[in-house]
């Protein structure tokens, strides 16, 4: 399974971006998908995740109400709509696939070790 993330860029605080992550190989429609981010000098942190059919979603507290995850299984793509961006959202954003498909607890879902495949990351920079 290969994951290709795109859509990052430079945006002013308060602006919006939509990230995409397209999968090739495997059976995307059966995977849970997650987004993580890593800021310079920090550990990779959970942002959001969606179950295989979109029926369950989790968000980190820091992005609730601002970010929305969605997926289109016909296009093998998961999206991250980011609104009201803040400078502290600046990071490399990674998409990841969990072949189990069904999201567990929030603690499990936010654990990087739950994910089997990772994309290469796309940089989001939010200027103040």
C-alpha positions as CSV (number, residue, x, y, z in Angstrom):
1,X,0.0,0.0,0.0
2,X,1.3,3.4,-1.0
3,X,-0.1,6.6,0.4
4,X,0.4,10.0,-1.3
5,X,-0.4,13.1,0.6
6,X,-0.9,16.5,-1.0
7,X,-2.4,19.9,-0.5
8,X,0.0,21.4,2.0
9,X,1.3,25.0,1.6
10,X,1.6,28.4,3.2
11,X,-1.5,30.0,4.5
12,X,-2.2,33.0,6.8
13,X,-3.7,32.5,10.2
14,X,-7.5,32.1,10.0
15,X,-7.3,30.6,6.5
16,X,-8.1,27.1,5.2
17,X,-6.5,24.2,3.5
18,X,-7.7,20.8,2.3
19,X,-5.2,18.0,2.4
20,X,-5.7,14.8,0.4
21,X,-4.2,11.4,0.7
22,X,-4.7,8.9,-2.1
23,X,-3.9,5.2,-1.7
24,X,-2.7,2.7,-4.2
25,X,-2.6,-1.0,-3.8
26,X,-4.4,-2.8,-1.0
27,X,-8.1,-2.4,-0.3
28,X,-8.5,1.2,0.8
29,X,-12.2,0.8,1.4
30,X,-11.5,-1.6,4.3
31,X,-8.9,0.5,6.1
32,X,-9.3,3.0,8.8
33,X,-7.4,6.2,8.0
34,X,-5.7,8.7,10.2
35,X,-3.9,12.0,10.0
36,X,-1.0,12.8,12.2
37,X,1.3,15.8,12.3
38,X,4.8,16.6,13.4
39,X,6.1,20.0,14.2
40,X,9.9,20.8,14.2
41,X,11.5,19.4,17.4
42,X,8.3,17.7,18.5
43,X,6.9,14.1,18.4
44,X,4.4,13.0,15.9
45,X,0.9,13.6,17.2
46,X,-2.5,12.4,16.4
47,X,-4.9,14.8,14.6
48,X,-7.9,12.7,13.5
49,X,-9.1,9.4,12.2
50,X,-12.0,7.8,10.3
51,X,-13.3,4.3,10.2
52,X,-13.5,2.3,7.0
53,X,-17.1,3.4,6.2
54,X,-16.9,6.9,7.7
55,X,-19.2,5.9,10.5
56,X,-16.8,6.8,13.3
57,X,-14.4,9.6,13.7
58,X,-12.0,10.9,16.3
59,X,-10.4,14.3,16.6
60,X,-7.7,15.6,18.8
61,X,-9.0,18.3,21.2
62,X,-6.7,20.9,19.6
63,X,-8.5,20.6,16.2
64,X,-12.1,19.9,17.2
65,X,-14.5,22.2,15.5
66,X,-11.9,23.4,13.0
67,X,-10.8,20.3,11.2
68,X,-12.9,17.7,9.4
69,X,-11.9,14.3,8.1
70,X,-13.8,12.6,5.3
71,X,-13.2,9.9,2.8
72,X,-14.3,8.8,-0.7
73,X,-13.8,5.1,-1.1
74,X,-14.5,5.2,-4.8
75,X,-11.5,7.5,-5.2
76,X,-9.3,5.8,-2.6
77,X,-8.9,9.1,-1.0
78,X,-9.1,10.6,2.5
79,X,-9.4,14.3,3.1
80,X,-8.6,16.7,5.9
81,X,-10.4,20.0,5.7
82,X,-8.6,22.5,7.9
83,X,-10.3,25.8,8.8
84,X,-9.5,28.6,11.1
85,X,-5.8,27.7,11.0
86,X,-3.5,28.8,13.7
87,X,0.3,29.2,13.7
88,X,0.5,26.2,16.1
89,X,-1.0,24.0,13.3
90,X,2.3,24.4,11.4
91,X,3.7,20.9,10.9
92,X,4.3,18.1,8.4
93,X,1.0,16.3,8.1
94,X,1.1,12.5,7.5
95,X,-1.7,10.2,6.5
96,X,-1.7,6.6,7.7
97,X,-3.7,3.5,7.1
98,X,-4.9,1.0,9.7
99,X,-5.7,-2.3,8.0
100,X,-8.0,-3.3,10.9
101,X,-10.6,-0.8,9.6
102,X,-12.6,-0.4,12.8
103,X,-11.5,2.3,15.1
104,X,-10.9,1.2,18.7
105,X,-10.8,3.5,21.7
106,X,-9.5,7.0,21.3
107,X,-6.3,5.9,23.0
108,X,-5.8,3.2,20.5
109,X,-6.7,5.3,17.6
110,X,-4.3,8.0,18.5
111,X,-1.4,5.6,18.8
112,X,1.0,5.7,15.9
113,X,1.7,1.9,16.4
114,X,-1.9,1.1,15.4
115,X,-1.2,2.2,11.8
116,X,0.4,-0.1,9.2
117,X,1.2,2.2,6.3
118,X,2.3,5.8,6.2
119,X,2.5,8.5,3.5
120,X,5.4,10.8,3.0
121,X,3.9,13.9,4.6
122,X,2.9,17.3,3.3
123,X,4.1,20.5,4.9
124,X,1.5,23.0,6.2
125,X,2.8,26.4,7.3
126,X,0.5,28.9,9.0
127,X,1.8,32.4,9.2
128,X,0.7,34.9,11.9
